[in-house]
Amino acid sequence: MGKLAPSTSSVREHQALPYLRAKPRLICDSDQEDTKRQRQELCEIQREGNPVTIKKRPMTAAGTSAERRRGPRFPVVVPIEVSWVGKDGVAVKEDAVARQVNANGGYLKMANYPSLGSRVTLTNFLSAQTAEARVLAAPDSRQGVANGIVIELVVPNESFWGVDLQVNKVTVELQNLENALRSEGVDFDLMREYRDAVDYIRTTTETLRRLRKSQLQESDNSELLSGLAADRVGRTRNLCLEVIADLDAGRVGPESNNVDELQRAIQHLQQRLRQAGKAQASVLRLNVNSKE
């Protein structure tokens, strides 16, 4: 009895996997970005008797293409106003909070939301910047989406989300660089120096972000400035301890150019600290006398 020809719908996994790994974009038959050369390669492999699995792009409940995330999202907290035209033709506005975003779109947490496929206008409450977007997913159209919607910006715009996104992106990049340096066996003391610098950048940037928000809301920012000053004092103390360690290890000699300037700065600082201490003591005495 002759052998039956293999069905073109059946797939031998050990034959298909190597090609799928080398050409991952060919598994989507609706991918319009495939080049003519890639399609020809696929046809040649099929003619040679090596069947390849062709997977259709995931579809939503409404029959439209599901979201394909084009980059990692980053956590943010950005107040957003979402406006759209409802099914009855009435304009609707709802407050939302952007929680996971990138330059292409993201997830907005909101109580009342537009339907799948709706065109919406987003307004960043902090910057007053606006952007047009489409609704890609909603709680009633996809599992895993709750208490909000997934949107795609019509025109990718990373700056729309404000400094929150940029700060988080930089933080991730700095963390990746730290991991790379650690894998290269960089000296422990240098890694600690790098980590301290990253912490300083992160803390200062977060304070600046909060100061900007405070200015937009015309609220008091004295507490934020005091916190920034306190952090600066703590860093100065740590730097002094590190300089002492460098002196003890013989890494800093008296001929160093900045030693004299450092001595004068420390003397000036000591003088101001004594003055501040006397002023604080005077205030305490006045408070005690007033209570008596």
C-alpha positions in Angstrom: 0.0 0.0 0.0 1.4 3.4 -1.0 2.3 6.0 1.6 -0.2 8.7 2.3 1.0 12.2 1.5 1.3 14.3 4.7 -1.6 16.8 5.2 -0.6 20.4 4.7 -2.6 21.3 7.8 -0.5 19.0 10.0 2.7 20.4 11.4 5.9 18.6 12.6 7.1 20.7 15.5 10.7 19.7 15.1 10.7 20.9 11.5 8.9 24.2 12.0 10.5 25.5 15.2 13.9 26.4 13.8 12.4 28.5 11.0 9.9 30.1 13.4 12.7 31.1 15.7 14.8 32.6 13.0 11.8 34.4 11.3 9.4 35.2 14.2 7.4 37.8 12.1 6.4 35.2 9.6 3.9 33.5 12.0 1.3 36.3 11.4 -0.3 35.9 8.0 -1.9 39.4 8.4 1.4 41.2 9.1 1.6 43.8 6.5 5.2 44.6 7.3 6.5 41.3 5.8 8.7 42.0 2.9 8.4 40.3 -0.5 11.6 38.5 0.1 10.4 36.9 3.3 7.2 35.7 1.6 9.2 34.1 -1.1 11.4 32.3 1.5 8.3 31.0 3.2 6.9 29.7 -0.1 10.2 27.9 -1.0 10.3 26.2 2.4 6.7 25.0 2.0 7.5 23.6 -1.5 10.4 21.7 0.0 8.0 19.8 2.2 8.7 21.6 5.5 5.3 22.8 6.6 5.2 25.9 8.8 2.5 26.9 11.3 0.7 30.1 10.3 -1.0 31.6 13.3 -3.7 34.2 13.0 -3.4 37.4 14.9 -5.5 37.4 18.1 -8.9 38.9 17.7 -11.1 40.8 20.2 -14.7 39.9 20.9 -15.8 42.5 18.4 -13.7 40.9 15.6 -11.0 43.5 15.5 -7.3 42.9 15.9 -6.2 42.7 19.5 -3.5 45.0 20.9 0.1 44.1 20.1 2.3 45.9 22.6 5.2 47.5 20.8 7.3 48.3 23.8 7.5 47.9 27.6 5.2 50.0 29.7 6.3 52.0 32.8 4.3 52.8 36.0 3.1 56.4 36.3 0.5 58.3 38.1 -0.8 61.0 35.7 -4.3 62.5 36.0 -6.1 62.5 32.7 -9.4 63.8 31.3 -10.9 61.4 28.7 -13.6 62.8 26.4 -15.5 61.1 23.6 -18.9 61.0 21.9 -21.2 58.3 23.3 -23.5 56.0 21.3 -26.4 58.5 21.6 -24.3 61.3 20.1 -23.8 63.0 23.5 -20.4 64.3 24.5 -19.0 62.5 27.5 -16.1 63.5 29.8 -14.6 61.3 32.6 -11.6 61.6 34.9 -9.0 58.9 34.7 -5.5 58.1 36.0 -2.8 56.8 33.7 -1.0 53.9 35.4 1.0 51.9 32.8 2.2 53.8 29.7 4.7 54.2 26.9 5.1 56.4 23.9 2.4 54.4 22.0 -0.3 54.4 24.6 -1.1 52.6 27.9 -3.6 51.7 30.6 -6.0 54.3 32.0 -7.8 53.6 35.2 -11.4 55.0 35.2 -14.9 54.2 36.5 -16.9 54.9 33.3 -15.3 54.2 30.0 -15.9 54.4 26.3 -16.7 51.3 24.2 -14.1 49.3 22.2 -12.8 51.1 19.1 -14.0 54.5 20.2 -11.9 57.6 19.3 -11.1 59.6 22.4 -9.4 62.9 23.3 -7.0 62.8 26.3 -6.0 65.9 28.3 -3.1 65.8 30.7 -4.3 67.7 33.8 -0.8 68.7 34.8 0.5 70.0 31.5 -2.9 70.7 29.7 -1.5 68.9 26.7 -4.0 66.9 24.6 -3.7 63.8 22.4 -6.0 61.7 20.3 -6.3 58.0 21.0 -8.2 54.8 20.2 -9.7 52.3 22.7 -8.0 48.9 22.1 -9.4 47.1 25.1 -12.1 47.5 27.8 -13.3 45.3 30.7 -16.3 44.0 28.6 -14.1 43.1 25.6 -11.0 41.3 27.0 -10.1 39.3 30.0 -7.5 40.8 32.3 -8.6 44.4 31.7 -10.5 45.7 34.7 -11.4 49.1 36.0 -10.2 51.0 33.0 -9.2 50.8 29.3 -6.2 50.2 27.1 -5.6 53.0 24.6 -3.3 53.6 21.7 -2.2 57.1 20.8 -3.0 58.1 17.2 0.4 59.8 17.0 3.1 58.2 19.4 4.1 60.9 21.9 6.2 60.0 24.9 6.2 63.6 26.3 2.4 63.6 26.6 2.7 61.6 29.9 5.0 64.2 31.4 8.2 63.6 33.4 6.8 60.6 35.3 7.4 58.3 32.2 10.8 59.8 31.5 12.0 59.4 35.1 10.9 55.8 35.2 12.5 55.0 31.9 15.8 56.5 33.0 15.6 54.6 36.3 15.2 51.3 34.4 18.0 52.2 32.1 20.3 53.0 35.0 19.4 49.8 36.7 20.2 47.8 33.6 23.5 49.6 33.4 24.3 48.7 37.0 23.5 45.1 36.3 25.8 45.2 33.3 28.6 46.7 35.3 28.2 44.1 38.0 28.4 41.3 35.5 31.7 42.8 34.2 33.2 42.5 37.7 33.5 46.2 38.4 35.1 47.0 41.8 32.7 47.0 44.7 33.6 50.5 45.9 33.0 51.9 42.4 29.7 50.1 42.2 28.7 51.7 45.5 29.7 55.1 44.1 27.6 54.5 41.1 24.6 53.3 43.2 24.8 56.4 45.4 24.8 58.7 42.3 21.8 56.9 40.9 19.9 57.2 44.2 20.8 60.9 44.2 19.4 61.4 40.6 16.3 59.4 41.4 15.6 61.4 44.7 16.3 64.8 43.2 14.2 64.1 40.0 11.2 62.9 42.1 11.5 66.1 44.3 11.6 68.2 41.2 8.5 66.4 39.8 6.6 67.1 43.0 7.7 70.7 43.0 6.4 71.2 39.5 3.1 69.7 40.5 3.0 71.9 43.5 3.6 75.0 41.4 0.9 74.1 38.9 -1.5 73.6 41.8 -0.2 76.8 43.5 0.3 75.0 46.8 2.9 75.5 49.4 6.2 73.8 48.6 8.2 74.7 51.7 8.1 71.1 53.0 9.5 69.7 49.7 12.3 72.2 49.8 13.1 71.4 53.4 13.2 67.7 52.5 15.6 68.4 49.7 17.9 70.4 52.1 17.8 67.6 54.6 18.8 65.1 51.9 21.6 67.4 50.9 22.9 67.5 54.5 22.8 63.7 54.7 24.8 63.4 51.4 27.4 65.9 52.7 27.9 63.8 55.8 28.4 60.7 53.8 30.9 62.5 51.5 32.9 63.6 54.5 33.1 60.1 55.8 34.3 58.9 52.3 36.9 61.7 52.1 38.2 60.6 55.6 38.5 57.0 54.3 40.4 58.2 51.2 42.8 60.2 53.4 43.4 57.2 55.7 44.1 55.0 52.7 46.5 57.5 51.3 44.5 58.2 48.1 44.5 62.0 48.8 47.7 63.8 49.3 48.3 67.4 50.6 49.4 68.4 47.1 45.9 67.7 45.7 44.5 70.9 44.1 41.1 70.8 45.9 42.3 70.2 49.4 42.8 73.8 50.3 39.4 74.8 48.9 37.8 71.9 50.8 39.4 73.1 54.0 38.0 76.7 53.5 34.6 75.3 52.7 34.5 73.2 55.8 35.6 76.1 58.0 32.9 78.3 56.5 30.4 75.5 57.0 31.4 75.1 60.7 31.0 78.8 61.2 27.5 78.8 59.8 26.5 75.7 61.7 27.6 77.5 65.0 25.5 80.5 64.0 22.5 78.4 63.2 22.9 76.5 66.5 23.0 79.8 68.4 19.9 81.1 66.6 18.0 77.9 67.3 18.9 78.1 70.9 17.6 81.7 71.1 14.3 80.6 69.6 14.0 77.8 72.1 14.6 80.1 75.0 12.0 82.6 73.6 9.4 79.8 73.4 10.1 78.6 76.9 9.8 82.2 78.3 6.5 82.8 76.4 5.0 79.6 77.9 6.0 80.7 81.4 
